[in-house]
Amino acid sequence: MLRERRLHHDRAAGRLRALSRLDVNYRLPAGSAPYWNAGWNQDRLWCTLARETPGDPVSGGAWDIACRLVHDYQFAEPRIVRALYVRDDVLLGRNMLLEGRFCGLRFDMGVRVTSVIDEARGTGETARRVWGWGYETLQGHLEQGEMTYEVVKHLRTGEVEFVVTGHSRRAPLANPVVALGFILFGRMTQHRFYRASGRRLRRLVQAELQGSTPLSVQTVPGNAAIALAPSPAPDGR
């Protein structure tokens, strides 16, 4: 029970505030890319969320709903990752304290939103409307890398997708037990998180389309300025 409430305490809020003093924990050499032979893992997952009328996104439709949920980090699978962030912070530059959860253990991992995407891509048959954001890992994180979360509408078909892309590698870890655990279970847990988050976002979008009350941002008890994400899903899962 104490582990479930550890993000409710002032200490967690203090750790969130301290992220502003940290820098991104890696730098790619000029002109280089995160290739696998330099220790980087490349990830890409896409999940169909719903279908709406072809053409530009519909107000209150699947794309609109998904963008709001992704903005608020409501898609995250809470059995694996939860997050704190200042609710009124502008998205670009937002610091987030992620709590990684594995086998009863809890790991604090700081990230910063370093990109926001809001654009049209392609023409004709491939025309798409895309919104999303990406974060990079901060000093003290178990990993080094960047993750991007996008909501994509294919204008010809009306199909709305959730797309996760990123590159990551294990950060230098002083604790040999944690390092071994990450080697054995890190990638498996990453992939489980991506798949479970896609399924959760699809459930949330479908629930709202069917008339469920929109999922509101939960805040830390006694501190309405700090969001605790994700909020409990309407179906209790």
C-alpha positions as CSV (number, residue, x, y, z in Angstrom):
1,M,0.0,0.0,0.0
2,L,2.8,2.4,0.8
3,R,4.4,1.7,-2.6
4,E,1.1,2.5,-4.3
5,R,1.1,5.9,-2.6
6,R,4.7,6.8,-2.9
7,L,4.0,9.4,-5.6
8,H,1.5,11.1,-3.3
9,H,4.1,12.4,-0.9
10,D,6.0,15.7,-0.8
11,R,9.3,13.8,-1.5
12,A,8.0,12.8,-4.9
13,A,7.0,16.4,-5.7
14,G,10.5,17.5,-4.6
15,R,12.0,14.9,-7.0
16,L,9.8,16.3,-9.8
17,R,10.9,19.9,-9.1
18,A,14.6,18.8,-9.0
19,L,14.3,17.6,-12.6
20,S,14.6,21.2,-13.8
21,R,18.3,21.1,-12.8
22,L,19.1,18.0,-14.8
23,D,20.3,17.7,-18.4
24,V,19.6,15.1,-21.0
25,N,21.8,12.1,-20.2
26,Y,23.2,11.4,-23.6
27,R,24.5,13.3,-26.7
28,L,24.9,11.8,-30.2
29,P,28.1,12.8,-32.0
30,A,27.5,15.4,-34.7
31,G,26.3,13.8,-37.9
32,S,25.7,10.4,-36.2
33,A,22.5,8.4,-35.7
34,P,21.4,5.9,-33.0
35,Y,22.3,2.8,-34.9
36,W,22.1,-0.7,-33.4
37,N,25.8,-1.3,-33.7
38,A,26.4,1.5,-31.3
39,G,24.2,-0.2,-28.7
40,W,20.9,1.5,-29.6
41,N,17.6,-0.3,-29.9
42,Q,15.1,1.0,-32.4
43,D,11.4,0.7,-31.7
44,R,8.2,1.3,-33.7
45,L,4.7,0.2,-32.8
46,W,1.4,1.3,-34.3
47,C,-2.1,0.5,-33.1
48,T,-5.4,1.3,-34.8
49,L,-7.7,3.2,-32.4
50,A,-10.8,3.8,-34.4
51,R,-12.2,5.1,-37.7
52,E,-13.9,8.3,-38.3
53,T,-15.2,10.2,-41.4
54,P,-12.5,10.6,-44.1
55,G,-11.0,14.0,-44.4
56,D,-9.8,16.4,-41.8
57,P,-10.2,15.4,-38.1
58,V,-13.7,15.7,-36.7
59,S,-14.3,17.8,-33.6
60,G,-14.9,15.5,-30.7
61,G,-14.0,12.5,-32.9
62,A,-11.5,9.7,-32.4
63,W,-8.4,11.8,-33.4
64,D,-9.5,14.6,-31.2
65,I,-10.1,12.3,-28.2
66,A,-6.8,10.5,-28.7
67,C,-4.8,13.7,-28.9
68,R,-6.2,14.9,-25.5
69,L,-5.5,11.5,-23.9
70,V,-1.9,11.4,-25.3
71,H,-1.3,15.0,-24.2
72,D,-2.2,14.1,-20.6
73,Y,-0.2,10.8,-20.7
74,Q,-3.4,8.8,-20.1
75,F,-2.4,6.1,-22.4
76,A,0.4,4.8,-20.2
77,E,-0.1,1.3,-18.8
78,P,-0.2,2.0,-15.0
79,R,1.0,-1.5,-14.0
80,I,4.3,-0.6,-15.6
81,V,4.7,3.2,-15.6
82,R,3.1,6.1,-13.8
83,A,4.1,9.8,-14.0
84,L,4.0,13.1,-12.2
85,Y,4.1,16.4,-14.0
86,V,3.0,20.0,-13.3
87,R,-0.4,20.2,-14.7
88,D,-0.3,23.8,-16.1
89,D,3.2,23.5,-17.6
90,V,3.4,24.1,-21.3
91,L,3.8,20.7,-23.1
92,L,7.1,21.6,-24.8
93,G,9.7,21.6,-22.0
94,R,7.5,19.7,-19.5
95,N,9.5,17.7,-17.0
96,M,8.0,14.3,-16.0
97,L,8.9,12.0,-13.2
98,L,8.2,8.5,-14.4
99,E,7.9,5.7,-11.9
100,G,8.9,2.4,-13.4
101,R,7.3,-0.6,-11.8
102,F,8.6,-4.1,-11.9
103,C,8.1,-7.1,-9.6
104,G,7.2,-4.9,-6.6
105,L,10.2,-2.5,-7.2
106,R,9.9,1.1,-8.0
107,F,12.4,3.2,-10.1
108,D,12.2,7.0,-10.6
109,M,13.2,8.1,-14.1
110,G,13.2,11.7,-15.2
111,V,12.3,12.8,-18.8
112,R,11.7,16.1,-20.6
113,V,9.4,16.8,-23.5
114,T,11.7,18.2,-26.2
115,S,9.5,18.0,-29.3
116,V,5.9,18.7,-30.2
117,I,4.5,17.6,-33.5
118,D,1.5,19.2,-35.2
119,E,1.6,18.8,-38.9
120,A,0.2,17.4,-42.2
121,R,2.2,14.8,-43.9
122,G,2.0,13.3,-47.4
123,T,-0.4,14.1,-50.2
124,G,-3.2,12.3,-52.0
125,E,-3.5,8.7,-51.0
126,T,-0.9,9.1,-48.2
127,A,-2.2,12.3,-46.7
128,R,-2.1,12.2,-42.9
129,R,-2.8,14.6,-40.0
130,V,-0.4,14.1,-37.1
131,W,-0.1,15.4,-33.6
132,G,2.1,14.2,-30.8
133,W,5.2,14.8,-28.7
134,G,8.5,13.2,-27.7
135,Y,10.7,13.2,-24.6
136,E,14.3,12.6,-23.9
137,T,15.8,10.9,-20.9
138,L,17.5,12.9,-18.1
139,Q,20.4,12.3,-15.9
140,G,19.7,9.4,-13.5
141,H,17.4,7.6,-15.9
142,L,17.9,3.9,-16.3
143,E,18.0,4.4,-20.1
144,Q,19.3,6.9,-22.6
145,G,17.2,7.8,-25.5
146,E,14.1,9.4,-26.9
147,M,10.5,8.3,-27.3
148,T,7.8,9.9,-29.5
149,Y,4.1,9.3,-29.3
150,E,1.9,10.4,-32.2
151,V,-1.8,10.3,-33.1
152,V,-2.2,9.8,-36.9
153,K,-5.3,10.2,-39.0
154,H,-5.2,8.8,-42.5
155,L,-7.3,11.4,-44.4
156,R,-8.4,9.0,-47.3
157,T,-9.7,6.2,-45.0
158,G,-10.5,8.0,-41.8
159,E,-8.4,5.5,-39.8
160,V,-6.9,6.8,-36.6
161,E,-3.7,5.2,-35.3
162,F,-1.4,5.5,-32.3
163,V,2.2,5.4,-33.3
164,V,5.2,4.9,-30.9
165,T,8.7,5.4,-32.2
166,G,12.0,5.8,-30.4
167,H,15.6,4.7,-29.8
168,S,17.1,3.7,-26.4
169,R,20.0,2.0,-24.8
170,R,20.9,1.1,-21.2
171,A,22.4,3.9,-19.3
172,P,25.6,3.2,-17.2
173,L,24.2,1.7,-13.9
174,A,26.3,1.6,-10.8
175,N,24.1,-1.0,-9.0
176,P,25.1,-4.4,-10.5
177,V,21.8,-6.0,-9.5
178,V,19.8,-3.3,-11.2
179,A,22.1,-3.6,-14.3
180,L,21.6,-7.3,-14.5
181,G,17.9,-7.0,-14.0
182,F,17.7,-4.5,-16.8
183,I,19.7,-6.7,-19.1
184,L,17.4,-9.7,-18.5
185,F,14.1,-7.9,-18.4
186,G,14.4,-4.4,-19.7
187,R,13.6,-5.0,-23.4
188,M,10.8,-7.4,-22.6
189,T,9.2,-4.8,-20.2
190,Q,9.6,-2.1,-22.8
191,H,7.7,-4.1,-25.5
192,R,5.0,-5.1,-23.0
193,F,4.6,-1.4,-22.1
194,Y,4.2,-0.4,-25.7
195,R,1.6,-3.1,-26.5
196,A,-0.4,-2.5,-23.3
197,S,-0.4,1.2,-23.7
198,G,-1.8,0.9,-27.3
199,R,-4.5,-1.4,-26.0
200,R,-5.4,1.0,-23.2
201,L,-5.6,4.0,-25.4
202,R,-7.9,2.1,-27.8
203,R,-10.2,1.2,-25.0
204,L,-10.3,4.8,-23.7
205,V,-11.0,6.2,-27.1
206,Q,-13.7,3.6,-27.8
207,A,-15.3,4.2,-24.4
208,E,-15.6,8.0,-25.1
209,L,-17.0,7.4,-28.6
210,Q,-19.7,5.2,-27.0
211,G,-20.7,7.9,-24.5
212,S,-18.5,7.4,-21.5
213,T,-17.5,10.4,-19.4
214,P,-14.1,11.8,-20.7
215,L,-11.2,10.7,-18.5
216,S,-10.2,13.7,-16.3
217,V,-6.7,14.4,-15.1
218,Q,-6.1,13.1,-11.6
219,T,-4.0,15.1,-9.2
220,V,-1.9,14.3,-6.2
221,P,-4.0,14.4,-3.0
222,G,-3.4,17.8,-1.4
223,N,-1.6,19.2,-4.4
224,A,-3.9,20.1,-7.3
225,A,-1.0,21.6,-9.2
226,I,0.7,18.2,-9.9
227,A,-0.9,15.7,-12.2
228,L,-0.7,11.9,-11.4
229,A,-1.1,10.0,-14.6
230,P,-2.6,7.9,-15.8
231,S,-6.0,8.2,-14.2
232,P,-8.0,5.1,-13.4
233,A,-9.8,3.9,-16.5
234,P,-13.7,3.9,-16.4
235,D,-13.7,0.1,-16.7
236,G,-11.5,-0.3,-13.6
237,R,-8.7,-2.0,-15.5
